[in-house]
Amino acid sequence: MSSHGNASVVNDPRQPSAARPFMPQPVAPQDLPVDYSGFIAVIFGVFGVMFRYKLCSWLAIIFCAQSLANMKNFETDLKQVSMAFMFAIMGLVTNYFGPARPGTKK
C-alpha cells in the first residue's frame, strides 16, 4: 500500500476555514521607494539642455517613459516626470532647431 493514500488527507494540519485572502498593508507616500528612473530622467534632461548633448535628451525621454510606466505615487511622480520631459523636449528643440554650437561646422 502507498503511504500517500487517504491517511494524508485525514492528518492534514491545514485549516481551510481559517484561510484569509492576502491584504497588502497600506504604505504612506513618503515611505515609497525613490523613483530612480525619474531622477535619472531629470539629470539627463538637464545635461541635454545645458551641455547640448542629443544623446542625453533622448535618454531622458526613454527614462521618462519608464518612470511613467512604473509610477507608484501619482502626484509627486507626475510632477517629476513632467519636469524631466520638459527638459528633454527643450534639449531636443535647442539641439535640432537652435543655433549651431560654436566651433562646429554645418
C-alpha positions in Angstrom: 0.0 0.0 0.0 1.1 3.5 -0.6 1.7 5.9 2.2 0.1 8.8 0.2 -3.5 7.5 0.4 -6.4 8.7 2.4 -4.3 8.9 5.6 -2.6 12.1 4.4 -6.0 13.8 3.9 -7.2 12.9 7.3 -4.0 14.1 9.0 -3.8 17.4 7.0 -3.0 20.1 9.6 -4.1 23.0 7.4 -7.5 24.6 8.1 -9.3 25.9 5.0 -11.8 27.7 7.2 -9.1 29.8 8.8 -7.6 30.9 5.4 -7.9 34.6 4.6 -7.0 36.4 1.3 -3.8 38.4 1.3 -4.4 42.1 2.0 -1.3 44.3 1.5 -0.5 46.9 4.2 -1.1 50.5 3.1 2.1 52.4 2.6 2.4 56.2 3.1 3.5 58.2 0.1 6.7 59.4 1.9 7.6 55.7 2.6 7.6 54.6 -1.0 11.0 53.9 -2.6 12.7 56.6 -4.7 11.8 56.6 -8.4 15.4 56.3 -9.8 14.3 56.3 -13.4 12.5 59.7 -12.9 15.6 61.1 -11.1 17.9 59.9 -13.9 15.5 61.4 -16.5 15.8 64.8 -14.8 19.6 64.6 -14.7 19.8 63.6 -18.4 17.3 66.3 -19.3 19.3 69.0 -17.6 22.5 67.7 -19.2 20.8 67.7 -22.6 19.8 71.3 -22.2 22.9 72.7 -20.6 25.6 70.9 -22.5 23.5 70.4 -25.7 24.0 66.6 -25.8 21.4 65.0 -28.1 22.0 61.6 -26.5 21.2 62.9 -23.0 18.0 64.4 -24.2 16.9 61.1 -25.9 17.9 59.1 -22.8 15.8 61.5 -20.7 12.8 60.7 -23.0 13.4 57.0 -22.6 13.7 57.2 -18.8 10.6 59.4 -18.7 8.6 56.7 -20.4 10.0 54.1 -18.0 9.1 56.2 -15.0 5.6 56.9 -16.3 5.1 53.1 -16.8 6.2 52.3 -13.3 4.5 55.2 -11.5 3.5 54.4 -7.9 2.6 57.8 -6.3 0.7 59.7 -8.9 1.0 63.3 -7.7 4.8 63.5 -6.9 5.9 61.2 -9.7 3.9 63.0 -12.3 5.5 66.3 -11.3 8.9 64.8 -11.6 8.2 63.1 -14.9 6.6 66.2 -16.4 9.6 68.3 -15.4 12.1 65.7 -16.9 10.0 65.5 -20.1 10.0 69.3 -20.5 13.8 69.4 -20.0 14.2 66.6 -22.6 12.0 68.4 -25.1 13.8 71.7 -24.6 17.1 69.9 -25.1 15.9 68.3 -28.3 14.5 71.5 -29.6 17.6 73.5 -28.9 19.8 70.8 -30.3 17.9 70.3 -33.6 16.4 73.7 -34.2 18.7 76.1 -32.2 21.8 77.9 -33.4 24.9 75.7 -34.1 27.4 75.2 -31.4 30.5 77.4 -31.5 33.3 75.5 -33.2 31.1 73.1 -35.2 30.6 73.2 -39.0 27.2 72.6 -40.6 
